[in-house]
């Protein structure tokens, strides 16, 4: 087993999952339940299954598409998502103070 890859993958996924909506949903469900072990087992098994499906799909896709092309597609995808998230902020103009200098009319 490639332990460097194992540690790298664990660290990347662990840091990516901290504070994301999956963790927030787990906190919310756990807060409304008296069974934190059941919440943990459900949440952990869902993450394991989702990760398994991602690894399985990634392995299948990597067998058909060259690594450089996959990296390019992923990069463009992240740029599109980032641009769509930032676009509303870039279109806003800073609010200008009115002529009297006060904000109350």
Buried (B, 14 or more C-beta within 10 A) or exposed (E): EEEEEEEEEEEEEEEEBEEEEBEEEBEEBBEEEEEEEEBEEEBEEEBEEEEEEEEEEEEEEEEEEEEEEBEEEEEEEEEEEEEEEEEEEEEEEEEEEEEEEEEEE
